[in-house]
């Protein structure tokens, strides 16, 4: 049995928040999950969004859903599930090994039902401020929600022993910095706004970014667009070549500039007259509800300082983050991180001293710098980095 039971605020009811709630309750804590939308599932909730489907839209800063209609997992279901709740296809579900987004949402909803988590979740309740009490051992959480029988929102506060942040990192789009784009006459949007290819029929589309979103959306759009030009910073500066399997897709180096006449110029000097620039350039970590006493900041998309990407040394273990690392197998990682956090809060696991954690964080950043990695790659893990988040 745990040596202490705490009341814990969990922010977000996506995959990370759901498994955090389960692990906290298993450890004997009392979690309360705050979810700003009307259902669990987080980033896996799909919304057709009539505005985004009808026409390409201008730049946006935040959307509720960021899935396109045809999105499928890029990991097989065998490694997508939580460790003790396999991701198996239901009788009426998507049986593909790389299923679509609706199947992932079904799985998360099933997980919530199986472990009786729905009763822990306060839907349509948005956390607007998290601040540390003067005692230093508890946190005041301010939140807004719809008033009963009204569309108006009311604000309330509660004090918790600890806060676990699981708000994901797919809500605040990052846009590429393109010289001259302010005077460029075409339309810009981020992949978070993309749903279906039909609005791009007959258009020339430049896609910035050659990651999973960029490549998937490029192929999707190529079926209806006049031309699709994929710009990748990983391509050689002289790259300008037609991609095999598509008569209307080209791979280029990075964009050099955009011009007032509608041209987009690439580093090799080639250019196209484009109707749309789509930024498939990822997202930024964003915690608008945190005050300065959380002792962490986001600089160049690095959340710092964090011990093993989870605990801010100055306020550990009463504040923690689940799900920050990228380039990982996400659901099992969320579960392991949550198990660690729950055990530390109960006293079953012990963290190093504050000074030891600070030294570990400093050494970690030094190793990344020695490899030539910019700070924005801090949370991008590879096989050799898995040991960095494994508690000793």
Secondary structure, DSSP 8 states (H G I E B T S, - for coil): --S---EEEEE--SHHHHHHHHHHHHTT-EEEEE-SSSSS-GGG-----HHHHHS-----SB-S----TT-B-SS-GGGTSBTTB-----TTS--SSS-BHHHHHHHHHHHHHHTT-GGGEETTEEEEEEEE-TTSS-EEEEEEEE-TTSSSEEEEEEEESEEEE---SSSEE-----TTTTT--SEEEEGGG---SGGGTT-EEEEE--SHHHHHHHHHHHTTSSEEEEE-TTS-TT-EEE-TT-TTEEEE--EEEE-TTSEEEETTS-EEE-SEEEE---EE---TTB-GGG--EEETTEEES-BTTTB-TTTTTSEEE-S--BSS-HHHHHHHHHHHHHHHHHTSS----HHHHHHHHHHHHHHHHHTT--GGGTTB--GGGGGGGS--
